[in-house]
Amino acid sequence: MVRFFSYLPALVPAAIVVAIVIELLKASNLTAFPGFFGSNWDYTASPPQWGIGVFVVGSFLTALPAIILAILIGLGIGIASTTYLPKLATRFLDPFVDLLAGIPSVVYGIWGFVVVGPYLGLTLNPWVAQHLGFLPGFSGARILQTGQGLPLAVILLTLMALPITTLLIRDALHSVPKDLWESGLALGATRWEVMRRVAIPYSHRGILSAGFLGFGRAFGETVAVAMVIGSVASFPTSVFDTTDTMSAIIFQNSDAALVTPGLLEALAEIALLLLAISLIVNILGRRLISSLLTEQISGL
């Protein structure tokens, strides 16, 4: 009996996930919107149009560049903290990266809207458009002076995904056996050569899992993105354009869903798709982490 009741707390997270999926399936009424995956979203039209293709594209256009930047920055931080920085400096600087995870998303949003946005809109974005206008996606761009659009959303998502990616990359690099380091240095390789040719290939699964889990963090971010992305239900035509994401459209229309026929069902479908993508990405990331830990234990 005691063993049976000890299982109950372990089943709570799984039961919550199942309950959420069931309720979203009930609320969404999947057969109601045959054009759901189209690109037209206008619930004021007659009949209403519920295509969410633009939001799916917007979510990937913001999350993918953000996680690429987060991995590159996290890899640089991990290399510095494991190879070049003194231990005293590492102990002092590493906690600051972890503190980024404790900042509320609305603080990122207001900081981006008030501080970073005007700088992008008035200075950086026009400069980039002027010097890279010969490239597709940079010429003829409509740049808002407020800086709202894809670049600002990507910057904020990069900062928000940075703590988890840096933590996992740092742990992966720390897991490289000292024997490999010492062997490479004994053969005459520099610390950078050992890092590039030995440590990074050895910990590539940990780095990849950091990308998956960081992508899940960036893909589902809501408040900060809703504040800076521009909230326009259209496909972006340039890298500076405004668009919208799945999580942001749910946040922006939650009040109207209570009084608009069909809108609640549409938002529930978006939430169901968002949940499915997030679960798949997180499961893949955790599988990579577990396989990496298995290899490390077997190598002991």
The 8 nearest C-alpha neighbors of each residue, nearest first, counted from 0:
[[1, 3, 2, 4, 5, 6, 7, 8],
 [0, 2, 4, 3, 5, 6, 7, 8],
 [1, 3, 5, 0, 4, 6, 7, 8],
 [4, 2, 0, 6, 1, 5, 7, 8],
 [3, 5, 1, 6, 7, 2, 0, 8],
 [6, 4, 2, 3, 7, 1, 8, 9],
 [5, 7, 4, 3, 9, 8, 10, 2],
 [6, 8, 10, 4, 9, 5, 11, 3],
 [9, 7, 11, 10, 6, 5, 4, 12],
 [8, 10, 6, 7, 11, 12, 5, 13],
 [11, 9, 7, 8, 13, 12, 14, 6],
 [10, 12, 14, 8, 13, 9, 15, 7],
 [13, 11, 15, 14, 10, 16, 9, 8],
 [14, 12, 16, 15, 10, 11, 17, 9],
 [13, 15, 11, 17, 12, 16, 18, 10],
 [14, 16, 18, 12, 13, 17, 19, 11],
 [17, 15, 19, 13, 18, 14, 20, 12],
 [18, 16, 14, 20, 19, 15, 21, 13],
 [17, 19, 15, 21, 16, 20, 14, 22],
 [20, 18, 16, 22, 17, 21, 23, 15],
 [21, 19, 23, 17, 18, 22, 24, 16],
 [22, 20, 24, 18, 19, 23, 17, 25],
 [21, 23, 25, 19, 24, 20, 26, 18],
 [24, 22, 26, 20, 25, 21, 267, 27],
 [25, 23, 21, 27, 22, 26, 20, 28],
 [24, 26, 22, 23, 27, 28, 21, 29],
 [27, 25, 23, 24, 264, 28, 22, 267],
 [26, 28, 264, 267, 268, 24, 29, 25],
 [29, 27, 30, 31, 26, 25, 264, 24],
 [28, 30, 27, 31, 32, 268, 24, 264],
 [29, 31, 28, 32, 33, 27, 35, 34],
 [30, 32, 29, 28, 33, 27, 264, 261],
 [31, 33, 35, 34, 30, 29, 49, 265],
 [32, 34, 35, 31, 30, 36, 29, 49],
 [35, 33, 32, 37, 36, 50, 49, 48],
 [34, 36, 50, 49, 32, 33, 37, 51],
 [37, 35, 50, 52, 51, 34, 38, 49],
 [36, 38, 50, 52, 34, 35, 39, 51],
 [37, 39, 52, 50, 53, 51, 40, 36],
 [40, 38, 50, 37, 48, 41, 49, 51],
 [39, 41, 49, 50, 48, 51, 38, 42],
 [42, 40, 48, 43, 44, 47, 39, 49],
 [41, 43, 47, 44, 48, 40, 49, 262],
 [44, 42, 41, 47, 45, 46, 48, 259],
 [45, 43, 47, 46, 42, 41, 48, 40],
 [46, 44, 47, 43, 42, 48, 41, 49],
 [45, 47, 44, 48, 42, 43, 41, 49],
 [48, 46, 42, 44, 45, 41, 43, 49],
 [49, 47, 41, 40, 42, 39, 50, 46],
 [48, 50, 40, 35, 51, 47, 39, 34],
 [49, 51, 37, 35, 38, 39, 36, 40],
 [52, 50, 54, 36, 53, 38, 37, 35],
 [51, 53, 38, 55, 36, 37, 54, 50],
 [52, 54, 56, 51, 38, 55, 234, 233],
 [55, 53, 244, 57, 245, 51, 56, 52],
 [54, 56, 52, 58, 57, 53, 245, 51],
 [57, 55, 53, 59, 54, 58, 60, 52],
 [56, 58, 54, 244, 60, 55, 243, 59],
 [59, 57, 244, 55, 56, 61, 60, 54],
 [58, 60, 62, 56, 61, 57, 63, 55],
 [61, 59, 57, 58, 62, 63, 56, 64],
 [60, 62, 153, 59, 58, 63, 64, 57],
 [61, 63, 65, 59, 218, 217, 64, 60],
 [62, 64, 66, 65, 59, 61, 60, 67],
 [65, 63, 67, 66, 62, 61, 68, 153],
 [66, 64, 157, 153, 62, 68, 63, 67],
 [65, 67, 69, 63, 68, 64, 214, 70],
 [66, 68, 64, 70, 69, 65, 63, 71],
 [67, 69, 71, 65, 66, 70, 72, 64],
 [68, 70, 66, 161, 72, 157, 67, 71],
 [71, 69, 73, 67, 68, 72, 74, 66],
 [70, 72, 74, 68, 73, 69, 75, 67],
 [73, 71, 75, 69, 74, 70, 68, 76],
 [74, 72, 165, 70, 76, 75, 71, 69],
 [73, 75, 77, 71, 72, 76, 70, 78],
 [74, 76, 72, 78, 73, 77, 79, 71],
 [77, 75, 73, 79, 74, 78, 80, 72],
 [76, 78, 169, 74, 80, 75, 79, 73],
 [79, 77, 75, 81, 76, 80, 82, 74],
 [78, 80, 83, 76, 77, 82, 84, 81],
 [79, 81, 77, 84, 89, 78, 82, 76],
 [82, 80, 78, 79, 77, 83, 173, 84],
 [83, 81, 79, 78, 80, 84, 190, 194],
 [82, 84, 79, 80, 81, 85, 78, 190],
 [83, 85, 80, 79, 89, 88, 82, 86],
 [86, 84, 88, 87, 89, 83, 80, 82],
 [85, 87, 89, 88, 90, 84, 80, 91],
 [86, 88, 90, 89, 85, 91, 84, 92],
 [87, 89, 91, 85, 86, 90, 92, 84],
 [90, 88, 86, 92, 91, 87, 80, 93],
 [89, 91, 87, 88, 92, 93, 86, 94],
 [90, 92, 88, 89, 93, 87, 94, 95],
 [93, 91, 89, 95, 94, 90, 88, 96],
 [92, 94, 95, 96, 89, 90, 91, 97],
 [95, 93, 97, 96, 92, 98, 91, 90],
 [96, 94, 98, 97, 93, 92, 99, 91],
 [97, 95, 98, 94, 99, 93, 162, 92],
 [96, 98, 94, 99, 95, 162, 100, 93],
 [99, 97, 95, 100, 101, 96, 94, 102],
 [100, 98, 97, 101, 96, 102, 162, 95],
 [99, 101, 98, 102, 97, 162, 159, 96],
 [100, 102, 98, 99, 103, 97, 104, 162],
 [101, 103, 99, 100, 104, 106, 98, 107],
 [104, 102, 106, 105, 101, 107, 100, 99],
 [103, 105, 107, 106, 223, 108, 222, 102],
 [104, 106, 108, 107, 103, 223, 222, 109],
 [107, 105, 108, 109, 104, 103, 110, 102],
 [108, 106, 104, 110, 105, 109, 111, 223],
 [107, 109, 223, 105, 111, 106, 110, 226],
 [108, 110, 112, 106, 111, 107, 113, 105],
 [111, 109, 107, 113, 108, 114, 112, 106],
 [110, 112, 115, 108, 109, 114, 116, 113],
 [111, 113, 116, 109, 110, 114, 227, 108],
 [112, 114, 110, 111, 109, 116, 115, 117],
 [115, 113, 110, 111, 116, 112, 117, 118],
 [116, 114, 111, 118, 117, 119, 112, 113],
 [115, 117, 146, 112, 119, 118, 145, 111],
 [118, 116, 145, 120, 146, 119, 115, 121],
 [119, 117, 115, 116, 121, 122, 120, 123],
 [118, 120, 123, 146, 116, 124, 117, 122],
 [119, 121, 146, 144, 117, 145, 118, 143],
 [120, 122, 118, 144, 119, 117, 123, 125],
 [123, 121, 118, 119, 125, 124, 120, 126],
 [122, 124, 119, 126, 125, 127, 118, 121],
 [123, 125, 127, 119, 126, 120, 122, 128],
 [126, 124, 128, 127, 123, 122, 129, 121],
 [127, 125, 129, 123, 124, 128, 122, 130],
 [126, 128, 124, 130, 129, 125, 131, 123],
 [129, 127, 125, 132, 131, 137, 126, 130],
 [130, 128, 126, 127, 132, 131, 125, 138],
 [129, 131, 127, 128, 132, 126, 133, 125],
 [132, 130, 128, 133, 134, 127, 129, 137],
 [131, 133, 138, 137, 128, 134, 129, 130],
 [132, 134, 131, 138, 135, 137, 130, 129],
 [135, 133, 132, 137, 131, 136, 138, 128],
 [136, 134, 137, 138, 133, 132, 237, 131],
 [135, 137, 237, 238, 138, 134, 236, 140],
 [138, 136, 132, 128, 135, 134, 237, 140],
 [139, 137, 132, 140, 136, 133, 128, 135],
 [140, 138, 141, 137, 132, 237, 136, 128],
 [139, 141, 138, 237, 137, 142, 239, 240],
 [142, 140, 240, 143, 139, 239, 237, 241],
 [143, 141, 140, 239, 120, 144, 240, 124],
 [142, 144, 145, 146, 120, 147, 141, 148],
 [145, 143, 120, 146, 121, 117, 142, 119],
 [144, 146, 117, 143, 120, 116, 147, 112],
 [147, 145, 120, 116, 119, 144, 143, 117],
 [148, 146, 227, 228, 229, 145, 151, 116],
 [147, 149, 241, 228, 240, 229, 239, 150],
 [148, 150, 152, 151, 239, 228, 153, 241],
 [151, 149, 153, 152, 148, 154, 239, 238],
 [150, 152, 154, 153, 149, 148, 147, 155],
 [151, 153, 149, 155, 154, 150, 228, 224],
 [154, 152, 65, 150, 156, 61, 151, 155],
 [155, 153, 157, 151, 152, 156, 150, 158],
 [154, 156, 158, 152, 157, 153, 159, 151],
 [155, 157, 159, 153, 158, 154, 217, 65],
 [158, 156, 65, 154, 69, 160, 155, 159],
 [157, 159, 161, 155, 156, 160, 154, 69],
 [158, 160, 156, 157, 161, 155, 100, 162],
 [161, 159, 213, 157, 158, 162, 217, 156],
 [160, 162, 69, 158, 164, 159, 163, 165],
 [163, 161, 165, 97, 164, 96, 100, 160],
 [164, 162, 166, 165, 161, 160, 213, 167],
 [165, 163, 209, 161, 167, 166, 162, 213],
 [164, 166, 73, 168, 162, 163, 167, 161],
 [165, 167, 163, 169, 164, 168, 162, 170],
 [166, 168, 170, 164, 169, 209, 165, 171],
 [169, 167, 171, 165, 206, 170, 166, 164],
 [168, 170, 77, 166, 172, 167, 171, 165],
 [171, 169, 173, 167, 168, 172, 166, 174],
 [170, 172, 168, 174, 205, 202, 169, 173],
 [171, 173, 169, 174, 170, 175, 202, 168],
 [172, 174, 170, 171, 175, 169, 81, 176],
 [175, 173, 171, 172, 176, 170, 202, 295],
 [174, 176, 173, 172, 198, 177, 201, 202],
 [177, 175, 178, 179, 174, 180, 173, 198],
 [176, 178, 180, 179, 181, 175, 182, 174],
 [177, 179, 181, 176, 180, 182, 175, 183],
 [180, 178, 182, 177, 181, 176, 183, 175],
 [181, 179, 177, 183, 178, 182, 184, 193],
 [180, 182, 184, 178, 183, 179, 185, 177],
 [183, 181, 185, 179, 180, 184, 178, 186],
 [182, 184, 186, 180, 185, 181, 188, 193],
 [183, 185, 188, 181, 187, 186, 182, 180],
 [184, 186, 182, 187, 183, 181, 188, 180],
 [187, 185, 183, 184, 188, 182, 181, 189],
 [186, 188, 184, 185, 189, 183, 182, 190],
 [189, 187, 184, 183, 192, 186, 193, 190],
 [188, 190, 192, 191, 193, 184, 187, 183],
 [189, 191, 193, 192, 194, 188, 184, 82],
 [192, 190, 194, 189, 193, 195, 188, 82],
 [193, 191, 195, 189, 194, 190, 188, 196],
 [194, 192, 190, 197, 196, 191, 195, 183],
 [193, 195, 198, 191, 192, 197, 196, 199],
 [196, 194, 192, 193, 199, 197, 191, 198],
 [195, 197, 193, 194, 192, 198, 200, 199],
 [198, 196, 193, 194, 200, 199, 195, 201],
 [197, 199, 194, 201, 200, 175, 202, 195],
 [198, 200, 202, 201, 195, 203, 197, 194],
 [201, 199, 203, 202, 197, 198, 196, 195],
 [200, 202, 198, 199, 203, 197, 175, 204],
 [203, 201, 199, 205, 171, 204, 200, 172],
 [204, 202, 206, 200, 205, 201, 199, 207],
 [205, 203, 207, 206, 202, 208, 287, 291],
 [204, 206, 208, 171, 202, 207, 203, 288],
 [205, 207, 203, 209, 168, 204, 208, 202],
 [206, 208, 204, 210, 209, 205, 203, 211],
 [207, 209, 284, 211, 205, 210, 206, 287],
 [210, 208, 164, 206, 207, 212, 211, 167],
 [209, 211, 207, 213, 208, 212, 214, 66],
 [212, 210, 284, 208, 214, 213, 209, 280],
 [213, 211, 215, 209, 214, 281, 284, 210],
 [212, 214, 216, 160, 210, 215, 211, 164],
 [215, 213, 217, 211, 216, 212, 66, 218],
 [214, 216, 212, 218, 213, 277, 217, 280],
 [217, 215, 213, 214, 218, 219, 160, 212],
 [216, 218, 214, 62, 220, 215, 156, 219],
 [219, 217, 215, 62, 216, 214, 220, 58],
 [218, 220, 217, 216, 246, 221, 215, 277],
 [221, 219, 217, 218, 216, 224, 246, 222],
 [222, 220, 247, 246, 224, 223, 225, 219],
 [221, 223, 225, 224, 105, 104, 226, 220],
 [224, 222, 108, 226, 104, 105, 225, 221],
 [223, 225, 226, 227, 222, 221, 228, 152],
 [226, 224, 247, 222, 223, 227, 228, 221],
 [225, 227, 223, 224, 108, 228, 222, 112],
 [226, 228, 147, 224, 229, 225, 152, 112],
 [229, 227, 148, 147, 152, 224, 230, 241],
 [228, 230, 241, 147, 148, 227, 231, 242],
 [231, 229, 243, 242, 228, 232, 225, 241],
 [230, 232, 242, 233, 243, 229, 241, 228],
 [233, 231, 242, 243, 53, 230, 40, 234],
 [234, 232, 231, 242, 53, 235, 243, 38],
 [233, 235, 53, 242, 236, 232, 57, 56],
 [236, 234, 240, 237, 242, 241, 233, 238],
 [235, 237, 240, 234, 136, 238, 140, 239],
 [238, 236, 136, 240, 239, 235, 140, 137],
 [237, 239, 240, 136, 137, 149, 236, 150],
 [240, 238, 237, 148, 149, 142, 150, 140],
 [239, 241, 235, 148, 237, 238, 149, 236],
 [242, 240, 148, 229, 228, 231, 149, 235],
 [241, 243, 231, 230, 233, 232, 235, 229],
 [244, 242, 230, 57, 54, 231, 232, 228],
 [243, 245, 54, 58, 57, 247, 246, 248],
 [246, 244, 54, 248, 247, 55, 58, 269],
 [245, 247, 221, 249, 248, 244, 219, 250],
 [246, 248, 225, 221, 250, 244, 249, 245],
 [249, 247, 251, 250, 245, 246, 252, 244],
 [250, 248, 246, 247, 252, 251, 266, 253],
 [251, 249, 247, 248, 253, 252, 246, 221],
 [250, 252, 248, 249, 253, 247, 225, 254],
 [253, 251, 255, 249, 254, 250, 256, 248],
 [252, 254, 256, 250, 255, 249, 251, 257],
 [255, 253, 256, 252, 257, 251, 258, 250],
 [254, 256, 252, 257, 258, 253, 259, 262],
 [255, 257, 263, 262, 259, 253, 254, 258],
 [258, 256, 255, 254, 259, 263, 253, 262],
 [257, 259, 256, 255, 260, 254, 262, 263],
 [260, 258, 256, 262, 255, 257, 261, 263],
 [261, 259, 262, 258, 263, 256, 257, 264],
 [260, 262, 264, 263, 259, 265, 256, 42],
 [263, 261, 256, 265, 264, 260, 259, 266],
 [262, 264, 256, 266, 265, 261, 267, 257],
 [265, 263, 27, 267, 261, 262, 266, 26],
 [264, 266, 262, 268, 267, 263, 27, 261],
 [265, 267, 269, 263, 268, 264, 249, 270],
 [266, 268, 27, 270, 264, 265, 269, 23],
 [269, 267, 271, 27, 265, 270, 266, 272],
 [268, 270, 266, 272, 267, 271, 273, 245],
 [269, 271, 267, 273, 268, 272, 274, 266],
 [270, 272, 268, 274, 269, 273, 267, 23],
 [271, 273, 275, 269, 274, 270, 268, 276],
 [274, 272, 270, 276, 271, 275, 269, 277],
 [273, 275, 271, 277, 272, 276, 270, 278],
 [274, 276, 272, 278, 273, 277, 271, 279],
 [275, 277, 279, 273, 278, 274, 280, 272],
 [278, 276, 274, 280, 215, 279, 275, 281],
 [279, 277, 281, 275, 280, 276, 282, 274],
 [278, 280, 282, 276, 277, 281, 275, 283],
 [279, 281, 277, 283, 278, 282, 211, 215],
 [282, 280, 284, 278, 283, 212, 279, 277],
 [283, 281, 285, 279, 284, 280, 278, 286],
 [284, 282, 286, 280, 281, 285, 279, 287],
 [283, 285, 208, 211, 281, 287, 282, 286],
 [286, 284, 288, 282, 287, 283, 289, 281],
 [285, 287, 283, 289, 288, 284, 282, 290],
 [286, 288, 290, 284, 285, 289, 208, 204],
 [287, 289, 285, 291, 286, 290, 208, 205],
 [290, 288, 292, 286, 291, 287, 285, 293],
 [291, 289, 293, 287, 292, 288, 286, 294],
 [290, 292, 288, 294, 289, 293, 287, 295],
 [293, 291, 295, 289, 294, 290, 296, 288],
 [294, 292, 290, 296, 291, 295, 297, 289],
 [295, 293, 297, 291, 292, 296, 298, 290],
 [294, 296, 292, 298, 293, 297, 291, 299],
 [297, 295, 293, 298, 299, 294, 292, 291],
 [298, 296, 294, 295, 299, 293, 292, 291],
 [297, 299, 295, 296, 294, 293, 176, 292],
 [298, 296, 297, 295, 294, 176, 293, 292]]
